[in-house]
Amino acid sequence: MMRSIVVLILFFGFYGVQAQNNKTEAIALEKQIINMAKNIGDPNVATLSMYKIIALEGENSTYKDSLVYVYFSSRRYAPSFMMASEVLKRDPKHKEMLEIKAASLESLGAYAKAAESYKELFAETNNNFHGYSLAKLQFSTKKYEEAYKTLQKIEKLNDSGKYKVTFSINQNHNQQVELLAAIYYLKGLTAKELNKIPEAKVSFEKAYKIQPDFILAKDQLDDLNK
């Protein structure tokens, strides 16, 4: 009897080790496929292999993070939002995932939900670009008082100078603008909506002073000076 039990223990122990070895080999193979797919520029094959690795590794697989980047970089915003939400269940304060979730929602036109995500992100980072993104969405959804308060807060933050904002001037021309100038421009627009005309003029002047070729800021100033 004892001998039979020992044999069973050895059998199941060997089976468990063998199963683990097979799993490790399967993951290694899928990683090779991912590298090959990346080298030839085939995101669909890479995505499929990532899903297989997630199935093998389980809920906490870091390949969920990789899938988020693949989806977002290929502008597939619905799955990038869904997978970022999955990663945030594991790590609720993952800043890059919060940003991708917010940006994906914005790209999908879910502005109210995107504003909620940017608000959560801004609370974590205190980054003026994230604050600007929040204020822009608050403005777009006509929450002018909230936008104005956000802008008052972010204009006091240090500006790294690494962010620029693109504005559409007309159908054929876009202009890149310094983030700080964009913040004051948006504050001016928000002040106008709140009928704070003197404050709006001051904000447009600051935007124009920061970037003297800022076409939209100059247009707003000219309009107020009529």
JOGI-V898524 format. One line per field, one symbol per residue. burial: + if it has 16 or more other C-alpha atoms within 10 Angstrom, else -. A space follows every 10 residues. Layout:
burial: ???
//
This chain:
burial: ---------- ---------- ------+--+ +-++--+--- --+--++-++ ++++------ +-+++-++++ ++---+++++ +-++++++-- ----+-++++ ++++++---- ++-+++++++ ++----++++ +++++++++- ---++-++-+ +--++----- ---------- ------++++ ++++++++++ ++----+-++ ++++++++-+ +--+-+++-+ +-----
//
